[in-house]
Amino acid sequence: MKRSAVSLALAVLFAVSVASAPAAHAQNQDNQNTAARTFNGVIMDSGCAQMGSHAQMETQHGMKASKELTGDEAKKCADTCVQAGAKYVLYNPGNKMTYQLSDQDKAKQFSGDSVKVSGSYDSSSKTITVANIEKR
């Protein structure tokens, strides 16, 4: 009788630990997504980031197409596209990732610049809640 009670207790304990493991894993994933992180890239407009450069848009608007993602022409292009309805984003040309930015006013100050953005990241919306932006 004592042996079956111990076996039952162990079975219940095992079932509870197995059932709670996915929830603990999901909680850890959420914490990783919201922890402060640093991202590198270029502040540009969402339309050009989708294409990976300003070149196509600059050509369409009669600007000198820039091979680089930074500089005065890139700033002019990004600002013009944002005035037309696009959003400022962080584009990382190394991994071709585009990150939405929560603070559009702060992003505008660095339009066309290569920057380091720190903040928390929400992977479901691919949005960085901006804590700080600084030039690299």
C-alpha positions as CSV (number, residue, x, y, z in Angstrom):
1,M,0.0,0.0,0.0
2,K,2.8,2.4,0.9
3,R,4.6,1.5,-2.3
4,S,1.6,2.3,-4.5
5,A,1.1,5.7,-2.7
6,V,4.7,6.6,-3.4
7,S,4.3,5.5,-7.0
8,L,1.2,7.5,-7.4
9,A,2.8,10.6,-5.9
10,L,5.8,10.2,-8.3
11,A,3.5,9.9,-11.2
12,V,1.6,13.0,-10.3
13,L,4.8,14.9,-9.7
14,F,6.1,13.8,-13.1
15,A,2.9,14.8,-14.9
16,V,2.9,18.2,-13.3
17,S,6.5,18.9,-14.2
18,V,6.0,17.8,-17.8
19,A,2.8,19.9,-18.1
20,S,4.6,23.0,-16.8
21,A,7.7,22.7,-18.9
22,P,6.2,24.3,-22.1
23,A,4.8,27.2,-20.1
24,A,8.2,27.8,-18.5
25,H,9.9,27.6,-21.9
26,A,7.4,30.1,-23.4
27,Q,7.9,32.5,-20.5
28,N,11.7,32.3,-21.1
29,Q,11.1,33.1,-24.8
30,D,9.0,36.1,-24.0
31,N,11.6,37.4,-21.6
32,Q,14.3,37.0,-24.3
33,N,12.2,39.0,-26.7
34,T,11.6,41.9,-24.3
35,A,15.1,42.1,-22.8
36,A,17.2,45.1,-23.7
37,R,19.2,44.5,-26.8
38,T,21.4,46.4,-29.3
39,F,20.9,46.4,-33.1
40,N,23.1,47.8,-35.8
41,G,22.0,49.1,-39.1
42,V,21.0,52.1,-41.1
43,I,17.9,54.3,-40.5
44,M,16.0,54.4,-43.7
45,D,12.4,54.4,-44.9
46,S,10.3,51.2,-44.9
47,G,9.8,51.2,-48.7
48,C,13.5,51.3,-49.6
49,A,14.4,48.9,-46.8
50,Q,12.1,46.4,-48.4
51,M,14.2,46.7,-51.6
52,G,17.5,46.6,-49.6
53,S,18.7,50.0,-50.9
54,H,17.7,53.5,-52.0
55,A,18.9,53.0,-55.5
56,Q,15.7,52.2,-57.3
57,M,13.7,54.9,-55.5
58,E,16.4,57.5,-56.0
59,T,16.4,56.7,-59.8
60,Q,12.6,57.1,-60.0
61,H,12.8,60.5,-58.3
62,G,15.6,61.9,-60.4
63,M,18.3,61.7,-57.7
64,K,21.8,60.3,-58.1
65,A,21.5,56.6,-57.1
66,S,23.8,55.8,-54.2
67,K,25.4,52.5,-53.9
68,E,25.8,52.9,-50.1
69,L,22.9,53.0,-47.7
70,T,24.2,56.1,-46.0
71,G,24.9,59.7,-46.9
72,D,23.0,62.9,-47.9
73,E,21.2,61.2,-50.8
74,A,20.1,58.4,-48.6
75,K,18.8,60.9,-46.0
76,K,17.0,62.9,-48.7
77,C,15.4,59.7,-50.1
78,A,14.3,58.4,-46.7
79,D,12.9,61.7,-45.6
80,T,11.0,62.2,-48.8
81,C,9.5,58.7,-48.6
82,V,8.5,59.2,-45.0
83,Q,6.7,62.4,-45.9
84,A,4.9,60.4,-48.5
85,G,3.7,57.9,-45.9
86,A,6.5,55.4,-45.3
87,K,8.0,54.8,-41.8
88,Y,11.5,55.1,-40.5
89,V,13.0,51.7,-39.9
90,L,16.3,50.1,-39.0
91,Y,17.7,48.1,-41.9
92,N,20.6,45.7,-41.3
93,P,22.3,45.1,-44.7
94,G,24.4,42.3,-43.2
95,N,21.4,40.0,-42.5
96,K,18.9,41.9,-44.6
97,M,16.6,42.4,-41.6
98,T,14.2,45.3,-41.2
99,Y,13.1,46.4,-37.8
100,Q,10.2,48.7,-37.1
101,L,11.0,51.5,-34.7
102,S,8.7,52.8,-32.0
103,D,10.1,56.3,-31.9
104,Q,9.8,57.9,-35.3
105,D,10.9,61.4,-34.0
106,K,14.2,60.0,-32.7
107,A,14.7,57.9,-35.8
108,K,14.2,61.0,-38.0
109,Q,17.2,62.7,-36.4
110,F,19.4,59.8,-37.7
111,S,17.8,59.4,-41.1
112,G,20.4,58.0,-43.6
113,D,22.9,57.3,-40.8
114,S,24.6,54.1,-39.8
115,V,23.5,53.6,-36.2
116,K,23.3,51.5,-33.1
117,V,19.8,51.2,-31.6
118,S,19.2,49.9,-28.1
119,G,15.9,48.8,-26.8
120,S,13.5,45.9,-26.3
121,Y,12.5,43.8,-29.3
122,D,9.0,42.3,-30.0
123,S,9.6,39.5,-32.4
124,S,5.9,39.1,-33.3
125,S,5.7,42.6,-34.7
126,K,9.5,43.0,-35.5
127,T,9.4,46.2,-33.6
128,I,12.2,47.7,-31.4
129,T,10.9,49.8,-28.5
130,V,13.6,52.4,-28.8
131,A,15.6,53.4,-25.7
132,N,18.5,55.0,-27.5
133,I,19.9,55.7,-31.0
134,E,23.5,56.7,-31.6
135,K,25.7,57.0,-34.7
136,R,28.2,54.3,-35.3
